[in-house]
Amino acid sequence: MQKYDFTVKTRNGHLVENIRIFGRDQEDAERKLRQMYMHCEIVHSDMIVVEKEIQQSADIEDVLTLIVKHS
């Protein structure tokens, strides 16, 4: 899934920036955005390039490998 960054103007006229939403494509992300901000106007949208996923947990082998590499 890609990540998209939006700036919208709400129906009350407030500007909301840096709304980040995951979606299969931009259309999917916009659909999700419009569920949260009904009747909003999209002022700006941009796809965020995610270069590398961050590993959430490490096992003992990963830790030992890091120690050996930096010794």
For each residue, the residues with C-beta under 8 A, 3 or more apart:
1: 22 23 24
2: 22 23 24 25 26 29 47 48 50
3: 20 21 22 23 47 48 50
4: 20 21 22 23 26 29 30 45 46 47 48
5: 18 19 20 45 46 47 48
6: 19 20 21 29 30 33 42 44 45
7: 15 16 17 18 19 42 43 44 45
8: 15 16 19 33 37 40 41 42 43
9: 13 14 15 16 40 41 43
10: 13 14 15 16 37 40
11: 38 39 40
12:
13: 9 10
14: 9 10
15: 7 8 9 10 43
16: 7 8 9 10 19 37 40
17: 7
18: 5 7
19: 5 6 7 8 16 33 36 37
20: 3 4 5 6 48
21: 3 4 6 29 32 33
22: 1 2 3 4 29
23: 1 2 3 4 26 27 28 29 30 31 32
24: 1 2 28
25: 2 28 29
26: 2 4 23 29 30 45 47
27: 23 30 31
28: 23 24 25 31 32
29: 2 4 6 21 22 23 25 26 32 33
30: 4 6 23 26 27 33 34 42 45
31: 23 27 28 34 35
32: 21 23 28 29 35 36
33: 6 8 19 21 29 30 36 37 40 42
34: 30 31 37 38 40
35: 31 32 38
36: 19 32 33
37: 8 10 16 19 33 34 40
38: 11 34 35
39: 11
40: 8 9 10 11 16 33 34 37
41: 8 9
42: 6 7 8 30 33 45
43: 7 8 9 15
44: 6 7
45: 4 5 6 7 26 30 42
46: 4 5
47: 2 3 4 5 26
48: 2 3 4 5 20
49:
50: 2 3 53
51:
52:
53: 50
54:
55: 58 62
56:
57:
58: 55 62 63
59: 62 63
60: 63 64
61: 64 65
62: 55 58 59 65 66
63: 58 59 60 66 67
64: 60 61 67 68
65: 61 62 68 69
66: 62 63 69 70
67: 63 64 70 71
68: 64 65 71
69: 65 66
70: 66 67
71: 67 68
